[in-house]
Amino acid sequence: MWPLKTKHEISLEIAQRCRSLRLEQNLSQEELASRAGIATRTYRRFEQEGSISLDRFVAIIHSLNRIAELESILKPSPVEDLDQIENPKPARLRSRSK
């Protein structure tokens, strides 16, 4: 259960899931890194440490043909009642820093 894990533990689990998908598709680290357009060393470090930039992570997910799953993680909240449709709150464009 992810709510009970640290950020680092979640990152490592995501990296291990990517590793499992890579192996299911019979790809080497070098092949996947090449498809994603990243250095093999960068991908290897991701699998070992769970650390990678968001751009590179998206490239990896795309190369593993799982981009549709990534699309679903931050969906807008569902509408709960008719009032939300008739009187939507204006979207915040920026916040004030302190």
Order of alpha helices (4+ residues) and beta strands (2+ residues): alpha-alpha-alpha-alpha-alpha-alpha
